[in-house]
Amino acid sequence: MKTILNFLKKIINPVLGRAEVSGGHNAAPSIAEPFKIYSRSEHNISRSQVSENALKVLYRLQSEGFDAYLVGGCVRDLLLGREPKDFDVVTNADPDQVRKVFRNCRLIGRRFRLAHVHFGKEIIEVATFRGAGEEQNDKQLLNKEGRLLRDNVYGTIEEDVWRRDFTVNALYYNIKDFSVVDYVGGMADHKTGTLRLIGDPEMRFREDPVRMLRAVRFAVKLGFKLDPDCERSIHIDAELLASIPSARLYDETLKLFLSGYALQTFEMLRHYGLFQVLFPSTEDSLAVEESGFPRLLLIKALENSDNRIAEGKTVTAYFLLAAFLWEPVRILAQEKMARGEIEVIAYQDAASEIIGRQIKSTALPRHISMAMREVWSMQPKFNARIGSKPSRLIGHPRFRAGYDFLLLRAQTGGADPELAEWWAKYQNANENEQRKMTQPPRNGQSNKSGRKRSYHRKTKDNPPKTEL
């Protein structure tokens, strides 16, 4: 127990702004008592705002003699007057005990086992309090950089709070008396709009560098400012993201850019040097932009994505990722064409190379990378407007995505607006009009296939050509 107390003292003092305990008068508060309990009259959370199924889980656990709290993002969002996306429950019951209480329960997870209680389409996630783990190093493993590899130590609520990332995500709504339990000053940070890490930022980022991405995502989503110590540590530790498996960074990338705040997130990631770790080829291309391009294309793509989400429309991940990597593909394809490669082949080869580089940073599932390739490969094909090629292109399964990408390029200086207008007219025209639009220019006679046929009259003024 003494080692746990020492560990908690090290991380509680920076949070509370107190000097580290060294035998003097400045003593850390007892971990047996929360920093503050806010009664029902001191906060705005009401049970009417909580999912009925989440309430069932809370009350059932309580009736079985266990402690049960709402915790994390749902409490944070309820305090902000927002509707939570989901409701997470934390308890002192271990996963097997939770499964015995709920017949509709499934256990998941390897790093830390969780209980999922199913109510039709809604799933209530139930987690057991996590322990400090300092005296159980066989169960809690860190690599040589200090990154947390495994975390399956159970504990108490007093220990659980220190394992969470930000103070505003470490508030507990107690179903027993409807109070909010605050160990880390999260309520005060709510009021000031501050996103603050629990404990020493540099140490916490080294434990899990993905917390830097979470800091950006939450700051943008909540409209909060980052605590200065947190900002400073991100600038220092940004490169630690490179040690994270690329598959995990892909998942985090989707959370960053498909949450409705993509443009602000992009700017903030670049500010802290995090974007270059996620998209190194794109960052390199941004350094040599001409007349605002490709920056304008990216900004427009991000704006469109945010607008669609605000309107309740879906956003396809492959389209946005294709916009991120388009400029590196285009630059490489131009280099290959300068060396004599055919345009279509140059773009195919460039796409393969850029995707090959990208998956080292953020793994792209095959179905995503294939869709991106198809969108890119269509771009040079839009230049062919004579003969049967337009009708074949319009029949492509991803024509609409390819056309939308052409529009994006035309709006930001990367393609001829007249070309985009032609395709807009062509796809809405009837068959006869489409046939007329794809005929060769009438500067000579044309055959039925739309190909020009040249005739040479043998005249005195125009004698036949002879080969030498």
Secondary structure, DSSP 8 states (H G I E B T S, - for coil): -HHHHHHHHHHHHHHHT----SSSS-----TTS-SEEE-GGGS---GGGS-HHHHHHHHHHHHTT--EEEETHHHHHHHTT---S--EEEESS-HHHHHHH-TTEEEE-SSS-EEEEEETTEEEEEEE-B---TT-TTTEEE-TT--EEEE--B--HHHHGGGSSBGGG-EEEETTTTEEEESSSHHHHHHHTEE-BSS-HHHHHHH-THHHHHHHHHHHHHT-EE-HHHHHHHHHHGGGGGGS-HHHHHHHHHHHHSSS-HHHHHHHHHHTT-HHHH-HHHHHHHTT-BTTBTHHHHHHHHHHHHHHHHTT----HHHHHHHHHHHHHHHHHHHHHHTT--HHHHHHHHHHHHHHHHTTTS---HHHHHHHHHHHHHHHHTT--STTHHHHHHTSTTHHHHHHHHHHHHHTTSS-HHHHHHHHHHHHS-HHHHHHHTS--SSS-B-TTS-B-------SSS------
